[in-house]
Amino acid sequence: MTDQFDFIIVGAGSAGCALASRLSEDPKNRVLVLEFGGTDAGPFIQMPAALSYPMNMALYDWGFESEPEPYLGGRRLATPRGKVIGGSSSINGMVYVRGHACDFDTWEDMGASGWGYRHVLPYYKRQEHSHGGQSGWRGTDGPLHVQRGTEWNPLFTAFKEAGEQAGYGITADYNGERQEGFGDMEMTVHRGRRWSAANAYLKPALKRGNLELIKGALVRKVVIENSRAIGVEFETGGEIREARAAREVILSASSINSPKILMQSGIGAADHLHELGIEVIADRPGVGANLQDHLELYLQQACTQPITLFKHWNLISKALIGAQWLFFKQGLGASNQFESCAFIRSKAGIKYPDIQYHFLPFAVRYDGKAAAEGHGFQAHVGPMRSKSRGHVKLTSSNPHDKPSILFNYMSHEEDWEEFRTCIRLTREIFGQEAFTPYRGKEIQPGSQVQSDEDLNDFIREHVESAYHPCGTCRMGAKDDPMAVVDPECKVIGVDGLRVADSSIFPQITNGNLNAPSIMVGEKASDHILGKDPLPASNQEPWINPDWATSQR
């Protein structure tokens, strides 16, 4: 192996795989991808319905967790990140949400010029191969296949009908012109398999002779000389090696590991680095700051008809589903089971949705460890734009040591009000006529939990991360002291170094983060190659005309 490359990408995750594919399209570019994890082969990752397994397996997950969260009674919350080819796109729930148009216009207002909705929409179209999406708004020949479920269960339809009965609109494609409303949820599944960034981008690109992948490579630091990144130092097979980048080093190592590697390399808050004896190369206090996430609750209702996934919660059924998937890539194993959803506004005066629903025809924990007694269904619900902010910090200068992660979940009074609203609006939806043939008792939180105080106790005890950490290497204007990268993803204060993954989001987007993370990889690749960005779109997204005066 030559140790000389044009580009070195750290992390074969959602953004890193897209970058590897785009940067290696020109045979003159020698590209190296360093990934600490190993292969994504095997049914636990490739079978969509098995999604609860990989994120709980040390083989595929970094095993991070938060510090005791002060506003959640000192609970430590799991923070899974993919440690495998494909990164978190290989262990996630496969839900595909671009985010709302207003999210990206907000990014631009926050200093990320050139990242408004009109700029990012063409990159979403470039990445997608949409099956059944809205014509003219979706890509149809990109590498990332996006499809809808079969809606095999009547509860999926009941959820959408209940939303309509409660006075909310229906959206034909929440990734198209209109996000707001109830509709079919989309998933990154293709021909029955998880369609991760590795399957979509990396594996086809590895057939080129100019792209090299090293698995089991722990990046210790970026090598910087005279304020320029010239390579990376990494550990593999017990030996420390160095690879050189003639052009650029790109960190796509996640919102936890990208800031960690920057700090290990001397880029971060000077006082924090001094404490750990790390030489300061660039004093960027924003590195590791601005940490954001989505929290959610599982609101569970008993089902009076034996039609939910509970009937398959036994070894024989699981074996049959597994066999059908293994041989034919069909059946219940070929879906993530999140087949209907909603995006709504919590109150009048909010311009675009701030609550997201995933609906599941089963009452179970996300990690698959505990099913509620008997048949049931549930909505995962949570606010989209919490004001709470946390941080990622180093615990030592040793690259093997896990970082300290504190989200400061629920540190704003508004967070509590928003979650209580989520519970009450969900109860109203589950109370609609469409659910009458199926509705049993409320399993969780339980009909006796009504007062603000009781709801707060339930929230404190039961709220879970939706696993959407982001924002720790925030993109902004070059003169913004808290920005880490400029609008071309260049690390401010160091040449030849960029960050391209969910850590650069100035503010968390509406919904799941895999789609926008891949979009960042797509758009960053054009900046890195010095190409003109794709022409801006003039398409106008739908905003509820009555948003100022009406909640629905």
KELOTI-135750 format. One record per residue (C-alpha): residue in three letters; chain; x, y, z. Coordinates in steps of 0.5 Angstrom, whole numbers, plus 500, padded with zeros to 3 digits. Layout:
BEGIN
SITE;ALA;A;X;Y;Z
...
//
This chain:
BEGIN
SITE;MET;A;500;500;500
SITE;THR;A;502;507;498
SITE;ASP;A;502;512;504
SITE;GLN;A;501;518;499
SITE;PHE;A;494;520;497
SITE;ASP;A;490;526;495
SITE;PHE;A;485;525;500
SITE;ILE;A;484;522;506
SITE;ILE;A;477;521;509
SITE;VAL;A;476;519;516
SITE;GLY;A;470;515;517
SITE;ALA;A;466;511;513
SITE;GLY;A;459;513;515
SITE;SER;A;453;516;512
SITE;ALA;A;457;523;509
SITE;GLY;A;464;519;509
SITE;CYS;A;461;514;504
SITE;ALA;A;458;519;499
SITE;LEU;A;465;523;499
SITE;ALA;A;469;517;498
SITE;SER;A;464;515;492
SITE;ARG;A;464;523;489
SITE;LEU;A;472;524;490
SITE;SER;A;474;518;487
SITE;GLU;A;470;519;481
SITE;ASP;A;476;522;478
SITE;PRO;A;481;516;477
SITE;LYS;A;487;521;478
SITE;ASN;A;485;522;485
SITE;ARG;A;488;517;490
SITE;VAL;A;483;517;496
SITE;LEU;A;484;513;503
SITE;VAL;A;478;512;507
SITE;LEU;A;480;510;515
SITE;GLU;A;474;506;519
SITE;PHE;A;475;503;526
SITE;GLY;A;469;499;525
SITE;GLY;A;469;492;521
SITE;THR;A;465;489;516
SITE;ASP;A;457;490;515
SITE;ALA;A;456;483;512
SITE;GLY;A;451;479;516
SITE;PRO;A;443;479;517
SITE;PHE;A;443;483;523
SITE;ILE;A;445;489;519
SITE;GLN;A;442;487;512
SITE;MET;A;435;485;515
SITE;PRO;A;431;491;516
SITE;ALA;A;427;488;521
SITE;ALA;A;433;486;525
SITE;LEU;A;434;494;527
SITE;SER;A;434;493;534
SITE;TYR;A;440;488;534
SITE;PRO;A;446;492;531
SITE;MET;A;445;498;535
SITE;ASN;A;446;494;542
SITE;MET;A;452;490;539
SITE;ALA;A;459;492;541
SITE;LEU;A;461;489;535
SITE;TYR;A;458;495;531
SITE;ASP;A;457;500;536
SITE;TRP;A;462;505;539
SITE;GLY;A;458;504;546
SITE;PHE;A;458;511;548
SITE;GLU;A;453;514;553
SITE;SER;A;452;521;556
SITE;GLU;A;454;523;563
SITE;PRO;A;449;523;568
SITE;GLU;A;443;528;565
SITE;PRO;A;442;533;571
SITE;TYR;A;435;535;569
SITE;LEU;A;433;527;568
SITE;GLY;A;434;525;575
SITE;GLY;A;442;523;573
SITE;ARG;A;440;518;568
SITE;ARG;A;445;516;563
SITE;LEU;A;443;516;556
SITE;ALA;A;445;511;551
SITE;THR;A;449;515;545
SITE;PRO;A;450;509;540
SITE;ARG;A;454;511;534
SITE;GLY;A;456;506;528
SITE;LYS;A;463;503;529
SITE;VAL;A;462;499;522
SITE;ILE;A;462;500;514
SITE;GLY;A;457;505;513
SITE;GLY;A;457;508;520
SITE;SER;A;450;509;523
SITE;SER;A;447;508;517
SITE;SER;A;448;501;518
SITE;ILE;A;445;501;525
SITE;ASN;A;440;506;525
SITE;GLY;A;432;505;524
SITE;MET;A;433;507;516
SITE;VAL;A;428;512;516
SITE;TYR;A;429;517;511
SITE;VAL;A;427;525;512
SITE;ARG;A;430;530;509
SITE;GLY;A;428;536;514
SITE;HIS;A;424;542;513
SITE;ALA;A;426;547;508
SITE;CYS;A;426;552;513
SITE;ASP;A;431;548;517
SITE;PHE;A;436;550;511
SITE;ASP;A;434;557;511
SITE;THR;A;435;558;518
SITE;TRP;A;442;555;517
SITE;GLU;A;443;560;512
SITE;ASP;A;441;565;517
SITE;MET;A;446;563;522
SITE;GLY;A;452;564;517
SITE;ALA;A;452;558;513
SITE;SER;A;451;562;507
SITE;GLY;A;450;557;501
SITE;TRP;A;446;552;505
SITE;GLY;A;439;555;504
SITE;TYR;A;434;550;502
SITE;ARG;A;434;552;495
SITE;HIS;A;442;550;495
SITE;VAL;A;441;543;498
SITE;LEU;A;435;541;494
SITE;PRO;A;439;539;488
SITE;TYR;A;444;535;492
SITE;TYR;A;438;531;495
SITE;LYS;A;435;530;488
SITE;ARG;A;442;528;486
SITE;GLN;A;443;523;492
SITE;GLU;A;436;520;491
SITE;HIS;A;433;514;487
SITE;SER;A;426;515;490
SITE;HIS;A;420;510;489
SITE;GLY;A;414;513;489
SITE;GLY;A;416;520;491
SITE;GLN;A;413;527;489
SITE;SER;A;415;528;481
SITE;GLY;A;419;534;480
SITE;TRP;A;421;534;488
SITE;ARG;A;425;528;488
SITE;GLY;A;431;525;485
SITE;THR;A;430;518;481
SITE;ASP;A;437;516;479
SITE;GLY;A;441;517;485
SITE;PRO;A;445;511;489
SITE;LEU;A;441;512;495
SITE;HIS;A;434;508;494
SITE;VAL;A;428;510;498
SITE;GLN;A;422;507;498
SITE;ARG;A;415;506;502
SITE;GLY;A;413;500;506
SITE;THR;A;407;495;504
SITE;GLU;A;402;498;509
SITE;TRP;A;401;490;511
SITE;ASN;A;397;492;518
SITE;PRO;A;391;496;518
SITE;LEU;A;394;500;524
SITE;PHE;A;398;504;519
SITE;THR;A;392;507;515
SITE;ALA;A;388;508;522
SITE;PHE;A;394;512;524
SITE;LYS;A;393;517;518
SITE;GLU;A;386;517;518
SITE;ALA;A;386;519;525
SITE;GLY;A;390;525;524
SITE;GLU;A;385;527;518
SITE;GLN;A;380;526;523
SITE;ALA;A;383;530;528
SITE;GLY;A;384;536;523
SITE;TYR;A;391;535;521
SITE;GLY;A;392;535;513
SITE;ILE;A;395;529;509
SITE;THR;A;401;530;506
SITE;ALA;A;403;525;499
SITE;ASP;A;410;526;500
SITE;TYR;A;413;529;507
SITE;ASN;A;420;529;503
SITE;GLY;A;417;533;497
SITE;GLU;A;413;540;497
SITE;ARG;A;410;539;504
SITE;GLN;A;412;536;510
SITE;GLU;A;407;538;515
SITE;GLY;A;401;533;516
SITE;PHE;A;400;525;516
SITE;GLY;A;403;520;511
SITE;ASP;A;407;514;509
SITE;MET;A;414;514;512
SITE;GLU;A;420;513;507
SITE;MET;A;426;508;509
SITE;THR;A;433;507;506
SITE;VAL;A;431;499;504
SITE;HIS;A;432;496;497
SITE;ARG;A;430;490;494
SITE;GLY;A;429;487;502
SITE;ARG;A;436;490;504
SITE;ARG;A;438;495;509
SITE;TRP;A;440;501;503
SITE;SER;A;446;504;508
SITE;ALA;A;451;509;505
SITE;ALA;A;456;503;504
SITE;ASN;A;451;499;500
SITE;ALA;A;449;505;496
SITE;TYR;A;456;509;495
SITE;LEU;A;462;505;498
SITE;LYS;A;462;498;495
SITE;PRO;A;461;500;488
SITE;ALA;A;466;506;489
SITE;LEU;A;471;500;492
SITE;LYS;A;471;497;485
SITE;ARG;A;475;503;483
SITE;GLY;A;483;502;483
SITE;ASN;A;484;509;486
SITE;LEU;A;480;508;492
SITE;GLU;A;483;504;498
SITE;LEU;A;479;503;505
SITE;ILE;A;483;501;511
SITE;LYS;A;478;497;517
SITE;GLY;A;480;497;524
SITE;ALA;A;484;504;523
SITE;LEU;A;483;508;530
SITE;VAL;A;485;515;528
SITE;ARG;A;489;518;533
SITE;LYS;A;490;525;530
SITE;VAL;A;491;530;524
SITE;VAL;A;498;531;523
SITE;ILE;A;499;539;522
SITE;GLU;A;505;542;520
SITE;ASN;A;505;550;519
SITE;SER;A;498;550;520
SITE;ARG;A;496;546;515
SITE;ALA;A;494;538;515
SITE;ILE;A;498;534;511
SITE;GLY;A;496;527;514
SITE;VAL;A;493;523;519
SITE;GLU;A;496;518;525
SITE;PHE;A;492;512;526
SITE;GLU;A;493;505;529
SITE;THR;A;492;499;526
SITE;GLY;A;494;492;528
SITE;GLY;A;497;495;534
SITE;GLU;A;502;499;530
SITE;ILE;A;502;506;529
SITE;ARG;A;502;509;522
SITE;GLU;A;502;515;518
SITE;ALA;A;498;517;511
SITE;ARG;A;500;523;508
SITE;ALA;A;494;527;504
SITE;ALA;A;497;532;498
SITE;ARG;A;491;535;498
SITE;GLU;A;486;535;504
SITE;VAL;A;484;531;510
SITE;ILE;A;476;530;511
SITE;LEU;A;473;528;518
SITE;SER;A;467;525;517
SITE;ALA;A;467;521;524
SITE;SER;A;461;523;527
SITE;SER;A;458;529;531
SITE;ILE;A;462;525;537
SITE;ASN;A;468;523;534
SITE;SER;A;470;529;529
SITE;PRO;A;470;534;535
SITE;LYS;A;474;529;539
SITE;ILE;A;479;528;533
SITE;LEU;A;480;535;532
SITE;MET;A;481;536;540
SITE;GLN;A;486;531;540
SITE;SER;A;490;534;534
SITE;GLY;A;490;541;538
SITE;ILE;A;484;544;535
SITE;GLY;A;479;546;540
SITE;ALA;A;478;551;546
SITE;ALA;A;485;553;548
SITE;ASP;A;484;552;556
SITE;HIS;A;481;545;555
SITE;LEU;A;487;543;551
SITE;HIS;A;492;546;556
SITE;GLU;A;489;542;562
SITE;LEU;A;490;535;558
SITE;GLY;A;497;537;556
SITE;ILE;A;495;538;548
SITE;GLU;A;499;543;544
SITE;VAL;A;494;548;541
SITE;ILE;A;494;549;534
SITE;ALA;A;488;553;533
SITE;ASP;A;484;556;539
SITE;ARG;A;476;554;537
SITE;PRO;A;472;554;543
SITE;GLY;A;466;551;538
SITE;VAL;A;469;545;538
SITE;GLY;A;465;540;542
SITE;ALA;A;460;545;543
SITE;ASN;A;453;546;541
SITE;LEU;A;451;539;542
SITE;GLN;A;444;537;540
SITE;ASP;A;439;531;539
SITE;HIS;A;432;529;539
SITE;LEU;A;428;526;545
SITE;GLU;A;422;522;544
SITE;LEU;A;417;518;548
SITE;TYR;A;413;512;547
SITE;LEU;A;406;513;548
SITE;GLN;A;403;506;548
SITE;GLN;A;396;503;547
SITE;ALA;A;393;496;548
SITE;CYS;A;390;493;541
SITE;THR;A;383;489;542
SITE;GLN;A;385;485;536
SITE;PRO;A;390;480;535
SITE;ILE;A;393;484;529
SITE;THR;A;400;487;532
SITE;LEU;A;407;485;531
SITE;PHE;A;406;482;538
SITE;LYS;A;404;475;535
SITE;HIS;A;411;474;532
SITE;TRP;A;414;476;538
SITE;ASN;A;416;468;539
SITE;LEU;A;422;464;537
SITE;ILE;A;418;460;531
SITE;SER;A;415;466;528
SITE;LYS;A;422;470;528
SITE;ALA;A;425;464;525
SITE;LEU;A;420;464;519
SITE;ILE;A;420;471;518
SITE;GLY;A;428;470;518
SITE;ALA;A;428;465;513
SITE;GLN;A;423;468;508
SITE;TRP;A;428;474;509
SITE;LEU;A;434;470;508
SITE;PHE;A;431;466;502
SITE;PHE;A;427;471;498
SITE;LYS;A;428;478;501
SITE;GLN;A;421;479;503
SITE;GLY;A;416;479;508
SITE;LEU;A;416;482;515
SITE;GLY;A;423;482;515
SITE;ALA;A;424;487;509
SITE;SER;A;421;493;513
SITE;ASN;A;423;497;519
SITE;GLN;A;416;497;521
SITE;PHE;A;416;505;521
SITE;GLU;A;411;505;515
SITE;SER;A;407;511;517
SITE;CYS;A;408;518;520
SITE;ALA;A;407;525;522
SITE;PHE;A;410;532;522
SITE;ILE;A;405;537;526
SITE;ARG;A;406;544;529
SITE;SER;A;405;544;537
SITE;LYS;A;401;551;537
SITE;ALA;A;399;557;533
SITE;GLY;A;404;562;531
SITE;ILE;A;410;556;529
SITE;LYS;A;411;557;522
SITE;TYR;A;413;549;521
SITE;PRO;A;412;543;524
SITE;ASP;A;416;542;531
SITE;ILE;A;413;535;533
SITE;GLN;A;415;528;529
SITE;TYR;A;411;522;530
SITE;HIS;A;414;515;528
SITE;PHE;A;408;510;528
SITE;LEU;A;409;502;530
SITE;PRO;A;404;497;530
SITE;PHE;A;407;494;536
SITE;ALA;A;408;496;543
SITE;VAL;A;416;495;545
SITE;ARG;A;422;498;547
SITE;TYR;A;426;501;541
SITE;ASP;A;432;496;543
SITE;GLY;A;427;491;542
SITE;LYS;A;429;488;550
SITE;ALA;A;422;489;552
SITE;ALA;A;415;488;549
SITE;ALA;A;409;491;553
SITE;GLU;A;404;485;555
SITE;GLY;A;400;483;549
SITE;HIS;A;398;486;543
SITE;GLY;A;399;494;542
SITE;PHE;A;401;500;538
SITE;GLN;A;405;506;539
SITE;ALA;A;407;513;537
SITE;HIS;A;414;515;538
SITE;VAL;A;413;523;539
SITE;GLY;A;418;528;541
SITE;PRO;A;419;536;539
SITE;MET;A;424;537;534
SITE;ARG;A;427;544;536
SITE;SER;A;429;544;543
SITE;LYS;A;434;550;546
SITE;SER;A;438;545;550
SITE;ARG;A;445;545;548
SITE;GLY;A;451;540;551
SITE;HIS;A;458;539;549
SITE;VAL;A;463;533;548
SITE;LYS;A;470;534;551
SITE;LEU;A;476;530;552
SITE;THR;A;477;526;558
SITE;SER;A;484;525;557
SITE;SER;A;489;526;551
SITE;ASN;A;489;518;550
SITE;PRO;A;486;517;543
SITE;HIS;A;483;510;546
SITE;ASP;A;479;514;552
SITE;LYS;A;472;515;551
SITE;PRO;A;470;522;551
SITE;SER;A;465;526;556
SITE;ILE;A;458;527;553
SITE;LEU;A;453;531;556
SITE;PHE;A;447;533;552
SITE;ASN;A;443;538;558
SITE;TYR;A;437;535;556
SITE;MET;A;431;538;558
SITE;SER;A;435;544;561
SITE;HIS;A;430;549;558
SITE;GLU;A;423;550;561
SITE;GLU;A;420;550;554
SITE;ASP;A;422;543;553
SITE;TRP;A;417;541;559
SITE;GLU;A;412;544;556
SITE;GLU;A;413;542;549
SITE;PHE;A;413;534;551
SITE;ARG;A;407;535;555
SITE;THR;A;403;538;549
SITE;CYS;A;406;532;545
SITE;ILE;A;403;527;550
SITE;ARG;A;396;531;550
SITE;LEU;A;396;531;542
SITE;THR;A;398;524;541
SITE;ARG;A;392;522;546
SITE;GLU;A;387;526;542
SITE;ILE;A;390;522;536
SITE;PHE;A;389;516;539
SITE;GLY;A;382;518;541
SITE;GLN;A;379;519;534
SITE;GLU;A;374;514;531
SITE;ALA;A;379;511;526
SITE;PHE;A;382;507;532
SITE;THR;A;376;505;535
SITE;PRO;A;376;498;533
SITE;TYR;A;383;497;536
SITE;ARG;A;383;502;542
SITE;GLY;A;384;498;549
SITE;LYS;A;387;501;555
SITE;GLU;A;393;506;555
SITE;ILE;A;399;502;557
SITE;GLN;A;404;508;557
SITE;PRO;A;403;513;561
SITE;GLY;A;397;510;563
SITE;SER;A;390;514;563
SITE;GLN;A;391;516;571
SITE;VAL;A;397;521;569
SITE;GLN;A;394;527;567
SITE;SER;A;397;533;571
SITE;ASP;A;403;537;569
SITE;GLU;A;407;535;575
SITE;ASP;A;405;527;573
SITE;LEU;A;406;528;566
SITE;ASN;A;413;531;568
SITE;ASP;A;415;525;572
SITE;PHE;A;413;521;567
SITE;ILE;A;417;525;562
SITE;ARG;A;423;525;566
SITE;GLU;A;423;517;567
SITE;HIS;A;421;515;560
SITE;VAL;A;424;520;555
SITE;GLU;A;429;517;551
SITE;SER;A;434;519;545
SITE;ALA;A;432;519;538
SITE;TYR;A;440;518;537
SITE;HIS;A;440;524;533
SITE;PRO;A;446;528;536
SITE;CYS;A;449;533;532
SITE;GLY;A;452;540;532
SITE;THR;A;459;540;535
SITE;CYS;A;463;543;529
SITE;ARG;A;458;548;527
SITE;MET;A;458;551;520
SITE;GLY;A;458;559;520
SITE;ALA;A;461;565;518
SITE;LYS;A;469;565;518
SITE;ASP;A;469;571;523
SITE;ASP;A;464;567;528
SITE;PRO;A;468;565;534
SITE;MET;A;464;559;535
SITE;ALA;A;464;557;528
SITE;VAL;A;468;551;527
SITE;VAL;A;468;550;519
SITE;ASP;A;466;555;514
SITE;PRO;A;461;554;509
SITE;GLU;A;465;550;505
SITE;CYS;A;466;546;511
SITE;LYS;A;474;548;512
SITE;VAL;A;476;548;519
SITE;ILE;A;477;555;521
SITE;GLY;A;485;557;522
SITE;VAL;A;487;550;519
SITE;ASP;A;489;549;512
SITE;GLY;A;487;543;508
SITE;LEU;A;482;540;513
SITE;ARG;A;475;540;513
SITE;VAL;A;469;537;517
SITE;ALA;A;463;534;513
SITE;ASP;A;458;530;517
SITE;SER;A;452;532;522
SITE;SER;A;457;535;527
SITE;ILE;A;457;541;522
SITE;PHE;A;449;542;523
SITE;PRO;A;448;549;526
SITE;GLN;A;442;547;528
SITE;ILE;A;438;540;528
SITE;THR;A;434;539;522
SITE;ASN;A;426;536;523
SITE;GLY;A;427;529;523
SITE;ASN;A;432;523;522
SITE;LEU;A;439;525;521
SITE;ASN;A;441;520;516
SITE;ALA;A;439;524;509
SITE;PRO;A;442;531;511
SITE;SER;A;448;527;513
SITE;ILE;A;449;524;506
SITE;MET;A;447;531;503
SITE;VAL;A;453;534;507
SITE;GLY;A;457;529;504
SITE;GLU;A;455;530;497
SITE;LYS;A;455;538;497
SITE;ALA;A;462;538;501
SITE;SER;A;465;533;495
SITE;ASP;A;463;539;490
SITE;HIS;A;467;544;495
SITE;ILE;A;473;540;496
SITE;LEU;A;473;538;488
SITE;GLY;A;473;546;487
SITE;LYS;A;466;545;482
SITE;ASP;A;461;550;482
SITE;PRO;A;455;548;486
SITE;LEU;A;449;545;483
SITE;PRO;A;444;551;480
SITE;ALA;A;440;553;486
SITE;SER;A;432;551;486
SITE;ASN;A;427;556;485
SITE;GLN;A;421;551;488
SITE;GLU;A;417;554;493
SITE;PRO;A;416;549;499
SITE;TRP;A;409;549;502
SITE;ILE;A;408;553;508
SITE;ASN;A;401;552;512
SITE;PRO;A;397;559;510
SITE;ASP;A;394;559;517
SITE;TRP;A;400;558;521
SITE;ALA;A;400;564;525
SITE;THR;A;393;563;527
SITE;SER;A;392;556;527
SITE;GLN;A;395;550;530
SITE;ARG;A;392;545;525
//
